[in-house]
Amino acid sequence: MKSSKLSFAVSVGITAVVCLLISVVSFAYVELDGEKYLVFGARQPAPNIDPSVHYDWSTRTIQEALYDALLTYE
């Protein structure tokens, strides 16, 4: 009984790690000549980053990265 619970927990953990590694979304910022640039990479292009326009998942991810970065970075 304990063995099956342990193997289930391990499989769930491994699945979670694999899902995180597969997502291939990266966030960063670079500083060039004293100016900071937000760098965002993803598999899908985002058609629009205006928050007042209807959006899909890729647009929401980019908006989240953009607006969170504006509030948290210097």
C-alpha positions in Angstrom: 0.0 0.0 0.0 2.7 2.5 1.0 4.7 1.4 -2.1 1.9 2.3 -4.5 1.3 5.7 -2.8 5.0 6.4 -3.0 5.2 5.4 -6.7 2.2 7.6 -7.4 3.7 10.6 -5.7 7.0 10.1 -7.5 5.2 9.8 -10.9 3.2 13.0 -10.2 6.4 14.8 -9.2 8.2 13.7 -12.3 5.3 14.6 -14.5 5.2 18.1 -13.0 8.9 18.6 -13.5 8.7 17.4 -17.1 5.8 19.7 -17.8 7.7 22.7 -16.5 10.8 21.8 -18.6 8.7 21.4 -21.7 6.9 24.7 -21.5 9.9 26.5 -23.1 8.9 30.0 -21.9 11.6 32.2 -20.7 11.6 35.6 -19.1 14.5 38.0 -18.7 15.7 41.5 -19.1 19.0 42.8 -20.5 20.7 46.1 -19.9 22.4 47.7 -22.9 24.0 51.1 -22.8 22.2 51.9 -19.5 18.7 51.0 -20.8 16.8 48.0 -19.7 14.9 45.8 -22.3 12.4 43.1 -21.4 13.2 39.8 -23.3 10.4 37.3 -23.7 10.5 34.1 -25.7 7.7 31.6 -26.4 6.6 29.1 -29.0 3.5 31.1 -30.1 3.5 34.6 -31.4 1.2 37.0 -29.5 -1.0 39.0 -31.9 -1.6 41.9 -29.5 -0.4 43.0 -26.0 -3.1 45.6 -25.4 -4.9 44.5 -22.2 -8.2 46.0 -23.4 -8.4 43.7 -26.4 -9.7 40.1 -26.3 -6.7 37.9 -25.7 -5.7 34.2 -25.9 -3.3 32.3 -23.7 -0.1 33.4 -25.4 -1.1 37.0 -25.2 -2.0 36.6 -21.5 1.4 35.1 -20.8 3.2 38.0 -22.5 1.1 40.6 -20.8 1.8 39.0 -17.4 5.5 39.1 -18.1 5.4 42.6 -19.4 3.3 44.3 -16.7 4.8 42.3 -13.8 8.2 43.4 -15.0 7.1 47.0 -15.2 6.0 46.9 -11.6 8.9 44.8 -10.1 12.0 45.9 -11.9 13.7 49.2 -11.3 
